[in-house]
Amino acid sequence: LSLSPPPPSSFRVNGVVEVYDPQASKNPSCRKPIGVDGRPKVIEGRLREELPSAFGDRRNIGGVDRRPTWGDLAPPMAAATRYWVVSLPVKISHSQSWARLQEAISKNVFDAPLYRFNTPDLRVGTLDSLLSLSDDLVKSNSFIEAVSHKIRRQIEESERVSGVEGGALTVDGVPVDTYLTRFVWDEARYPTMSPLREIVDSIHSQVAKIEDDMKVRVSEYNNVRSQLNAINRKQSGSLAVRDLSNLVKPEDIITSEHLVTLLAIVPKYSQKDWLSSYETLTTFVVPRSSKKLYEDNEYALFTVTLFSRVADNFKTSARERAFQIREFEYSPEAQESRKQELEKLIQDQETMRSSLLQWCYASYGEVFSSWMHFCAVRVFVESILRYGLPPCFLAAVLAPPVKSEKKVRSILEELCGNSNSIFWKSEDDVSIAGLGGESEAFPYVSFTINIV
């Protein structure tokens, strides 16, 4: 008769195999997850058991009345921006493969988060259809990823222009990294009984429609920005090109049956030359009529009054002396119209920027969700082509730091246990095309998701 304690038991919770020590408590709700070394095991980055009462009484945490958990005490981890999606062949059972993967990663790499990637049982179809679809998945993935990044850059640009930092990007109300690591297939949106080609085409068309809509919205927004920038350049540029209406007052202009006032743009360092010569550039110039209205870093703005019948001769003589005569007609109505146009453009730009930003937030979530469903199809297709039928593979998401990537690759290759692994190794690290258009060649299915 053996008196040794019963071994830890395992069962599946939300598609994730969790190991529990039956001796921790007779109450299943208080059983403690354990690791291979007997210590509490972090399951998908967070423990689910309650802490001993010494850590505090029950209290409201996240709107739930409960006692603090180990996960509440753990410092938050920075969200990764680069993830691996991999699949390994299952030899005995999914639970055993998952336990081996968890054990190998936790024992050898302490800073590589590991999650299950829930891939549904999709329709397989024929081998020819899978081979044809695999070729198209490469191009479609690049397209969907590019649209996702394009929307994200537009959000960052809009926030930079407005000077307001928005909140974190979300998908269905949860952070992007959480949606990826806790991915659940949306059966209502993409029925698993639909042909794979139909699912992929549906995802591609939805993303393409969003991209077309984005092009229209961004074009309209940029058009308003361009008009506003053009007006601002005219009002803040050099005197040689800027709008002069806000620099000239009604009393500066004399207009009668015989007299006219011209505006002269004089180089900053030629003002003395102008003042000593403007009266002699032509006949019938009113003496001492020139007055300086404004000066910038390059030019000075002067008025000069003369008989209208010699205005053309004066312009010619002034141009020969490097003085520019600007065409100008003072009109209060036109000035007020330009002011109203400027105010309207400013209001339109802010309205369109806010509308575009909100649209980008919503569309990014939709595109990212479609992308993750697309990744699930890719894993399914490539796993069947790699490991054969019936579908029997374990999909997972990892976020290893750069320093641990080689170690994680070595672990995955060892767990894959494929006798043909050597044929997937490229000499001198020469890469070959892999899934997702990336340069990856491994004996197991693997591709990278760059969120940023």
C-alpha positions as CSV (number, residue, x, y, z in Angstrom):
1,L,0.0,0.0,0.0
2,S,1.5,3.3,-1.1
3,L,1.2,6.2,1.4
4,S,2.8,8.8,-1.0
5,P,0.5,11.8,-1.7
6,P,-1.4,11.7,-5.0
7,P,0.2,13.5,-7.9
8,P,-0.9,16.9,-9.0
9,S,-3.9,16.9,-11.2
10,S,-4.6,18.9,-14.3
11,F,-7.6,20.2,-16.0
12,R,-8.6,22.8,-18.6
13,V,-9.8,26.3,-17.8
14,N,-10.8,28.5,-20.7
15,G,-8.8,26.3,-23.0
16,V,-5.7,26.5,-20.8
17,V,-4.4,23.5,-19.0
18,E,-3.6,24.4,-15.3
19,V,-1.9,22.1,-12.8
20,Y,-3.2,22.0,-9.2
21,D,-1.9,20.4,-6.1
22,P,-4.8,18.3,-4.6
23,Q,-3.2,18.6,-1.1
24,A,-3.3,22.4,-1.0
25,S,-6.9,22.4,0.0
26,K,-9.9,20.2,-0.1
27,N,-11.8,23.1,-1.5
28,P,-11.2,23.2,-5.3
29,S,-11.6,27.0,-5.4
30,C,-8.6,27.3,-3.1
31,R,-6.3,24.8,-4.7
32,K,-2.9,26.3,-5.5
33,P,-1.3,26.1,-9.0
34,I,2.2,24.6,-8.7
35,G,5.2,24.5,-11.0
36,V,7.7,21.7,-11.7
37,D,9.7,22.8,-8.7
38,G,6.7,22.8,-6.3
39,R,6.5,26.6,-6.1
40,P,3.4,28.5,-7.1
41,K,3.2,28.6,-10.9
42,V,2.2,31.7,-12.8
43,I,-0.4,30.6,-15.4
44,E,-0.5,32.9,-18.4
45,G,1.2,35.7,-16.4
46,R,-1.2,35.7,-13.4
47,L,-2.1,33.4,-10.5
48,R,-5.8,32.7,-9.8
49,E,-5.6,31.5,-6.2
50,E,-6.3,33.8,-3.2
51,L,-3.5,34.8,-0.9
52,P,-3.4,33.8,2.8
53,S,-5.3,36.0,5.1
54,A,-2.0,37.5,6.3
55,F,-1.8,39.5,3.0
56,G,-5.0,41.3,3.8
57,D,-8.7,40.9,4.1
58,R,-11.2,40.8,1.3
59,R,-11.6,44.1,-0.4
60,N,-12.9,45.7,-3.6
61,I,-10.4,45.0,-6.4
62,G,-11.4,46.0,-9.9
63,G,-15.0,46.2,-8.9
64,V,-15.0,42.7,-7.3
65,D,-15.1,42.0,-3.6
66,R,-12.3,39.5,-3.0
67,R,-9.0,38.9,-1.2
68,P,-5.8,40.0,-2.9
69,T,-4.0,37.5,-5.2
70,W,-0.4,37.0,-6.1
71,G,-1.1,38.7,-9.4
72,D,-2.3,41.8,-7.6
73,L,1.0,42.1,-5.8
74,A,3.2,41.4,-8.8
75,P,4.6,44.5,-10.5
76,P,3.0,45.2,-13.9
77,M,5.1,44.0,-16.9
78,A,5.7,46.3,-19.8
79,A,3.7,45.2,-22.9
80,A,5.8,43.6,-25.6
81,T,5.6,44.9,-29.2
82,R,6.9,41.8,-30.9
83,Y,5.4,38.3,-30.5
84,W,6.1,34.9,-31.9
85,V,3.2,32.7,-32.9
86,V,4.4,29.1,-33.1
87,S,2.8,25.6,-33.4
88,L,4.3,22.3,-32.4
89,P,3.2,18.8,-33.3
90,V,1.3,16.9,-30.6
91,K,2.6,13.4,-30.0
92,I,0.4,12.2,-27.1
93,S,-2.0,14.8,-25.9
94,H,-2.4,18.6,-26.0
95,S,-2.2,18.8,-22.2
96,Q,1.1,16.9,-22.0
97,S,2.6,19.0,-24.9
98,W,1.5,22.2,-23.2
99,A,2.9,21.1,-19.8
100,R,6.2,20.2,-21.5
101,L,6.4,23.6,-23.2
102,Q,5.6,25.5,-20.0
103,E,8.1,23.5,-18.1
104,A,10.9,24.0,-20.6
105,I,10.3,27.7,-21.0
106,S,9.9,28.5,-17.3
107,K,13.0,26.4,-16.3
108,N,15.3,27.8,-18.9
109,V,14.0,31.3,-19.8
110,F,12.6,33.3,-17.0
111,D,11.6,36.4,-18.9
112,A,9.7,34.9,-21.9
113,P,5.9,35.2,-21.4
114,L,4.1,32.2,-22.8
115,Y,0.4,31.9,-23.7
116,R,-1.9,29.5,-25.5
117,F,-3.1,30.6,-28.9
118,N,-6.6,29.3,-29.3
119,T,-7.0,28.0,-32.8
120,P,-10.4,26.5,-33.7
121,D,-11.1,23.3,-35.7
122,L,-11.5,24.8,-39.2
123,R,-12.5,23.0,-42.4
124,V,-9.5,21.4,-44.0
125,G,-10.6,21.1,-47.6
126,T,-8.3,19.5,-50.2
127,L,-4.5,19.5,-50.2
128,D,-4.5,21.6,-53.4
129,S,-6.7,24.2,-51.8
130,L,-4.4,24.4,-48.8
131,L,-1.2,24.7,-50.9
132,S,-2.9,27.5,-53.0
133,L,-4.1,29.3,-49.9
134,S,-0.7,29.0,-48.3
135,D,0.8,31.0,-51.1
136,D,-1.8,33.7,-50.9
137,L,-1.5,34.0,-47.1
138,V,2.0,35.5,-47.4
139,K,0.7,38.4,-49.5
140,S,-2.5,38.9,-47.5
141,N,-0.6,39.0,-44.2
142,S,1.8,41.7,-45.5
143,F,-1.2,43.8,-46.7
144,I,-3.2,43.5,-43.4
145,E,-0.1,44.2,-41.3
146,A,0.7,47.3,-43.4
147,V,-2.9,48.6,-43.0
148,S,-2.7,48.0,-39.2
149,H,0.6,50.0,-39.0
150,K,-0.7,52.7,-41.3
151,I,-3.7,53.4,-39.0
152,R,-1.4,53.3,-35.9
153,R,0.9,55.9,-37.5
154,Q,-2.0,58.1,-38.4
155,I,-3.2,58.0,-34.8
156,E,0.3,58.9,-33.5
157,E,0.5,61.8,-36.1
158,S,-2.9,63.2,-35.2
159,E,-2.1,63.1,-31.5
160,R,1.3,64.8,-32.2
161,V,-0.3,67.6,-34.2
162,S,-3.0,68.2,-31.5
163,G,-0.4,67.9,-28.7
164,V,-2.8,65.6,-26.8
165,E,-1.7,62.1,-25.9
166,G,-4.6,59.6,-26.3
167,G,-5.2,56.4,-24.4
168,A,-3.9,53.0,-25.2
169,L,-5.2,51.3,-28.3
170,T,-7.8,48.6,-27.6
171,V,-9.6,45.8,-29.4
172,D,-13.1,45.1,-28.2
173,G,-12.4,47.1,-25.0
174,V,-9.2,45.3,-24.0
175,P,-5.5,46.3,-24.7
176,V,-4.0,45.1,-27.9
177,D,-1.5,42.8,-26.2
178,T,-4.2,41.3,-24.0
179,Y,-6.4,40.6,-27.0
180,L,-3.5,38.8,-28.8
181,T,-2.4,36.7,-25.8
182,R,-6.0,35.8,-24.8
183,F,-7.3,35.5,-28.4
184,V,-10.7,33.8,-28.8
185,W,-12.1,33.0,-32.2
186,D,-15.3,34.9,-33.1
187,E,-17.6,32.2,-34.4
188,A,-20.4,34.7,-35.2
189,R,-18.2,36.8,-37.4
190,Y,-16.2,33.9,-39.0
191,P,-18.1,30.6,-38.8
192,T,-15.6,27.8,-38.5
193,M,-17.6,25.6,-40.9
194,S,-17.0,28.1,-43.7
195,P,-14.3,27.2,-46.3
196,L,-10.9,28.6,-45.4
197,R,-10.7,30.5,-48.7
198,E,-14.0,32.2,-47.9
199,I,-12.8,33.3,-44.4
200,V,-9.5,34.6,-45.8
201,D,-11.2,36.5,-48.6
202,S,-13.7,38.0,-46.1
203,I,-10.9,39.2,-43.9
204,H,-9.0,40.7,-46.8
205,S,-12.0,42.5,-48.3
206,Q,-12.9,44.0,-44.9
207,V,-9.4,45.3,-44.3
208,A,-9.3,46.6,-47.9
209,K,-12.6,48.5,-47.4
210,I,-11.2,50.1,-44.2
211,E,-8.0,51.1,-46.1
212,D,-10.0,52.7,-48.9
213,D,-12.2,54.6,-46.3
214,M,-9.0,55.7,-44.6
215,K,-7.5,57.1,-47.8
216,V,-10.6,59.2,-48.4
217,R,-10.7,60.5,-44.8
218,V,-7.0,61.3,-44.7
219,S,-7.1,63.0,-48.1
220,E,-10.0,65.3,-47.0
221,Y,-8.2,66.1,-43.8
222,N,-4.8,66.8,-45.5
223,N,-6.6,69.0,-48.1
224,V,-7.9,71.2,-45.3
225,R,-4.5,71.2,-43.6
226,S,-2.9,72.2,-46.9
227,Q,-5.3,75.1,-47.4
228,L,-4.7,76.3,-43.8
229,N,-0.9,76.0,-44.1
230,A,-1.0,78.0,-47.4
231,I,-2.8,80.8,-45.6
232,N,-0.5,80.7,-42.6
233,R,2.5,80.9,-44.9
234,K,1.1,83.9,-46.6
235,Q,0.5,85.6,-43.2
236,S,3.8,84.7,-41.6
237,G,6.2,84.4,-44.5
238,S,8.5,87.0,-46.1
239,L,7.2,90.4,-47.0
240,A,7.9,89.5,-50.6
241,V,5.1,86.9,-50.6
242,R,3.0,87.3,-47.5
243,D,-0.5,88.8,-47.3
244,L,-0.2,92.5,-46.5
245,S,-3.9,93.1,-45.6
246,N,-3.2,92.8,-41.9
247,L,-0.2,95.2,-42.0
248,V,-1.9,98.0,-43.9
249,K,-4.5,100.3,-42.2
250,P,-7.0,102.5,-44.1
251,E,-5.2,105.7,-43.2
252,D,-2.0,104.4,-44.9
253,I,-3.7,104.3,-48.3
254,I,-4.6,107.4,-50.4
255,T,-6.8,106.8,-53.4
256,S,-8.3,109.7,-55.4
257,E,-8.9,110.6,-59.0
258,H,-5.3,111.5,-59.6
259,L,-3.3,110.1,-56.7
260,V,-2.4,106.5,-55.8
261,T,-0.4,104.9,-52.9
262,L,1.9,102.0,-53.8
263,L,3.5,99.5,-51.4
264,A,7.3,99.0,-51.8
265,I,9.2,96.0,-50.5
266,V,12.7,97.2,-49.8
267,P,15.7,95.0,-48.7
268,K,16.4,95.6,-45.1
269,Y,19.9,97.0,-45.7
270,S,18.7,99.2,-48.6
271,Q,16.3,101.4,-46.6
272,K,18.6,104.5,-46.7
273,D,19.0,104.1,-50.5
274,W,15.2,103.9,-50.8
275,L,14.5,107.0,-48.7
276,S,17.1,109.0,-50.6
277,S,16.0,108.0,-54.1
278,Y,12.3,107.2,-54.2
279,E,11.3,110.8,-55.0
280,T,13.5,110.8,-58.1
281,L,12.6,107.4,-59.5
282,T,10.1,109.3,-61.7
283,T,8.3,112.6,-61.9
284,F,5.2,113.6,-60.0
285,V,6.1,111.7,-56.8
286,V,4.7,113.4,-53.6
287,P,7.7,114.5,-51.6
288,R,8.2,112.9,-48.1
289,S,5.2,110.6,-48.7
290,S,7.0,107.4,-48.0
291,K,6.3,105.8,-44.6
292,K,7.6,102.5,-43.1
293,L,4.8,100.2,-42.0
294,Y,6.6,97.0,-41.1
295,E,10.0,95.3,-41.1
296,D,11.0,91.6,-40.8
297,N,14.4,89.9,-41.0
298,E,14.8,90.5,-44.8
299,Y,12.6,93.3,-45.9
300,A,10.9,96.5,-44.9
301,L,7.4,97.6,-46.1
302,F,7.2,101.3,-47.3
303,T,4.3,103.3,-48.8
304,V,4.8,105.9,-51.5
305,T,2.2,108.3,-53.0
306,L,2.4,109.6,-56.5
307,F,0.2,110.6,-59.5
308,S,-1.5,107.5,-60.9
309,R,-0.5,108.3,-64.5
310,V,3.2,107.7,-63.7
311,A,2.7,104.6,-61.6
312,D,3.9,102.2,-64.3
313,N,7.1,104.3,-64.9
314,F,7.7,104.3,-61.1
315,K,7.3,100.5,-60.9
316,T,9.8,100.0,-63.7
317,S,12.4,102.3,-62.2
318,A,11.9,100.7,-58.7
319,R,12.5,97.2,-60.1
320,E,15.8,98.4,-61.7
321,R,16.9,99.5,-58.2
322,A,15.9,96.1,-56.7
323,F,12.8,97.6,-55.0
324,Q,9.7,95.4,-55.4
325,I,6.3,97.1,-55.8
326,R,3.5,94.8,-54.5
327,E,0.1,94.9,-56.1
328,F,-2.4,95.7,-53.3
329,E,-5.9,97.0,-53.1
330,Y,-7.3,97.7,-49.7
331,S,-10.8,96.2,-49.2
332,P,-12.3,95.8,-45.8
333,E,-14.9,93.4,-47.2
334,A,-12.2,91.2,-48.7
335,Q,-10.2,91.3,-45.5
336,E,-13.2,90.2,-43.4
337,S,-13.9,87.5,-45.9
338,R,-10.4,86.1,-45.6
339,K,-10.7,86.3,-41.8
340,Q,-13.9,84.2,-41.9
341,E,-12.4,81.7,-44.3
342,L,-9.4,81.3,-42.0
343,E,-11.6,80.7,-38.9
344,K,-13.7,78.2,-40.8
345,L,-10.7,76.3,-42.0
346,I,-9.3,76.1,-38.4
347,Q,-12.7,74.8,-37.2
348,D,-12.9,72.3,-40.0
349,Q,-9.4,71.1,-39.4
350,E,-10.1,70.4,-35.7
351,T,-13.4,68.8,-36.4
352,M,-12.0,66.5,-39.1
353,R,-8.9,65.7,-37.0
354,S,-11.1,64.7,-34.1
355,S,-13.4,62.6,-36.3
356,L,-10.4,61.0,-38.1
357,L,-8.8,60.1,-34.8
358,Q,-12.0,58.5,-33.4
359,W,-12.4,56.6,-36.6
360,C,-8.8,55.4,-36.5
361,Y,-9.2,54.1,-32.9
362,A,-12.3,52.1,-33.9
363,S,-10.8,50.9,-37.2
364,Y,-7.5,49.9,-35.7
365,G,-9.3,47.6,-33.3
366,E,-11.3,46.1,-36.2
367,V,-8.2,45.5,-38.3
368,F,-6.2,44.1,-35.5
369,S,-9.0,41.7,-34.6
370,S,-9.2,40.6,-38.3
371,W,-5.5,40.2,-38.3
372,M,-5.5,37.8,-35.3
373,H,-8.2,35.7,-37.0
374,F,-6.1,35.7,-40.1
375,C,-3.1,34.5,-38.0
376,A,-5.3,31.7,-36.6
377,V,-6.0,30.5,-40.2
378,R,-2.3,30.7,-41.0
379,V,-1.4,28.6,-38.1
380,F,-4.0,26.1,-39.0
381,V,-3.0,25.8,-42.6
382,E,0.7,25.7,-42.1
383,S,0.4,23.2,-39.3
384,I,-1.5,20.8,-41.5
385,L,0.9,21.2,-44.4
386,R,3.8,20.7,-42.0
387,Y,2.5,18.0,-39.7
388,G,-0.2,16.3,-41.8
389,L,-3.7,15.1,-41.0
390,P,-5.7,14.9,-38.8
391,P,-4.9,18.4,-37.3
392,C,-3.0,17.7,-34.1
393,F,-0.8,20.6,-33.1
394,L,-0.3,23.0,-30.2
395,A,-0.3,26.7,-31.0
396,A,1.3,29.2,-28.6
397,V,2.3,32.9,-28.4
398,L,5.6,33.9,-26.9
399,A,7.3,37.3,-26.3
400,P,10.9,36.4,-25.7
401,P,13.4,39.3,-25.2
402,V,16.1,39.6,-27.9
403,K,18.8,38.1,-25.6
404,S,16.8,34.9,-25.0
405,E,15.6,34.3,-28.6
406,K,18.3,31.7,-29.5
407,K,17.6,29.8,-26.3
408,V,13.9,29.8,-26.9
409,R,14.4,28.7,-30.5
410,S,16.6,25.8,-29.3
411,I,13.9,24.8,-26.8
412,L,11.1,24.8,-29.4
413,E,13.3,22.8,-31.9
414,E,14.0,20.2,-29.2
415,L,10.3,19.9,-28.3
416,C,9.4,19.6,-32.0
417,G,11.4,16.5,-32.1
418,N,11.3,16.3,-35.8
419,S,13.9,13.9,-37.3
420,N,14.1,16.1,-40.3
421,S,14.9,19.2,-38.4
422,I,18.4,19.4,-39.9
423,F,16.9,20.0,-43.3
424,W,15.2,23.2,-42.0
425,K,18.5,24.7,-40.9
426,S,20.1,27.1,-43.4
427,E,23.8,27.2,-43.7
428,D,25.5,30.4,-42.5
429,D,22.1,31.7,-41.4
430,V,21.0,32.2,-45.0
431,S,17.2,32.7,-44.6
432,I,14.5,31.3,-46.8
433,A,11.0,32.6,-47.2
434,G,8.7,31.5,-44.4
435,L,5.1,32.0,-43.4
436,G,4.0,35.6,-43.3
437,G,6.5,36.8,-45.8
438,E,9.2,36.7,-43.2
439,S,12.6,35.1,-43.5
440,E,12.2,32.2,-41.0
441,A,13.1,28.5,-41.5
442,F,12.4,26.3,-38.6
443,P,11.2,22.7,-38.2
444,Y,8.1,24.0,-36.6
445,V,5.6,26.6,-37.7
446,S,6.7,30.1,-36.6
447,F,6.0,33.7,-37.6
448,T,6.4,37.1,-36.0
449,I,3.7,39.7,-35.2
450,N,5.0,43.2,-34.9
451,I,2.4,45.3,-33.1
452,V,4.3,48.5,-33.7
